[in-house]
Amino acid sequence: MSDLPSVDDLDLDPAYNTLEQQADDIIEYGTEWPELATQLDVSKYRSQDPYPAWHAETNDFDPVFLAALWAKTEDKSITGIADRLEDNPEIATALGFNPDDIPHGDTFARAWRNRLNDEDSDVDLQTIIETTAKTIDKLATERGSPIGGHTGLQADETDGSSTRAGQRLLREKTREVLDQMSDVVFPELNLPRPEHAIYDEEDLLELMTVMGMEGDAANDGATINSDRLAAQKDIDIDDPFYVDGPTGETLLEAIHDLTIKRITDMVNRSAERALKRIKPYAEFPEPVFLAIDITYVAYYGGRDGLEWVTGTPDHKDYSWCHKFATATLVGDGVHLTVGMLPVGNEDHVDNDAYPGDDEYTVIHGDVVRDLLEIVPDSVTPRCVYADRGFASTDAIAAFEENNLKYLMPAPRNDRTKRWLRRNVDMERGILAVKKDWGVRGKVKHGSSNHRKTTNLVGLPGDPNDEQYGYGEVPDDDEEEVDEEDQSAVPFYTNLHVSDETALDRRQAKEKVEEYNQRGGIETSYKKIKEFAAWTTSRKFEPRLFHFGFAVLLYNAWLMVDFLVQVGLDVEVRSKPRITAQRFIKFIDRNLVGLI
């Protein structure tokens, strides 16, 4: 097997520029130029363009810049760019050109001499391009991508064997995982069909899968893709399936016949069955952690009569959303969502179980209880990670009721900030621990000022650092942070921690910094949305079903990636080697033959 190391193993300058960092995130097994070029963002360098705003070629900066990067990475001449673009229209489109109107070769030569070599500029664009090209070339070579000239390597090292191995395993493992989904997962998704329907339930699920991959709307997208699937099945246009098979309307009607509870139960049973079937098969790594969180899906339509649309935190760039709570299994190199439920409707919140007359749409302690009830018994997490929005007396009680260890950033209110100032040695970077820290608040079936105790850990560091997943600020907490307090992070935990000796402090720091494993969870929510078909329906049922189905497709992607890494006998890393977009493109091309 080929030994394809991660970027941490490469002999590269760790001080990546912006483009190199992007390339590090994008390039995986088999990544090709169209995929790389469409995801590289070079807008940062537009301000260095010496052409004035009125110049006819000003709007061509990004394509010209990327074309020069393409040439340098492939170790080709700048003057030959135009001819090569005409021979590679897919790459031309990805770079931002019209394949039918490629600029003359002299345009690129002049740009390289003058536009990308401006002596009056503070930034040497030529050097950035050449440096980035070398990094892309090396990343692509080591990871099995056909991009680049592979400079410095012998011919027998660049025959594409690693790429072929990755491609073969991608096909093989994708088929295995999707076979498991078809046999184990899909049977739990019981979609209603009219009596005497000539299409199978599997046809609807296949249609949903294509729509998730394509990101199409539930109505028109389903109609378009149902025609496409029928054509791929070699069904005659006069065949009853083609005439009366599943359409956008039949799919919507099927989902509308489902209740919120039924959709939620179906998705969670499907996720559990997939986990039970795949866990021993994939040699799922131990120990594992569990991350719980609430993700937001923006809503922009009218809200009259909609019970599941709620407001958003101030840091969001939209005002209304649907909220979904998820429980994600975090192992060595694997993130797998094992539980999902919708939140945000007060009719589905057990407000009567809490003291006082306040009505809530989300009670984080009960979200914890509901998610833990969904998580399969076969999952025994060593610790549960949550963001700051869950840091409440009721959530602590919920963790204790389930005999679970927990770790979560604590609120930065006046009380915790005073303690941080007095106890955390910021100058020497030494943390502090306060055992039996008292926390008061409402608890289910308890009083309105119930007291729980926890361990408070003050970790030197920036509380705004995204690596800690610092999370949403509860409404009753103080949000402003004084400048003198911006270098310590408080955590609640019932893990054994102490600051009595240097060894105790070092061990406590290691335990708290394991919270960083949760960092990939925030990214996972963005990825889940990439697998979701969007819908114009105002009803919540289709939106819930689409999100739940996206969770299952997301899990399939991560399991395929894990199996490919294991099959290639490389060190399993937390960041997937196969990008979501590459997996989506692969499934989209091969779906009918795989499911």
Summary of the structure (lengths in Angstrom):
residues: 595
radius of gyration: 26.6
end to end distance: 28.6
largest distance: 80.1
contacts: 1888
relative contact order: 0.11
helix: 50%
strand: 12%
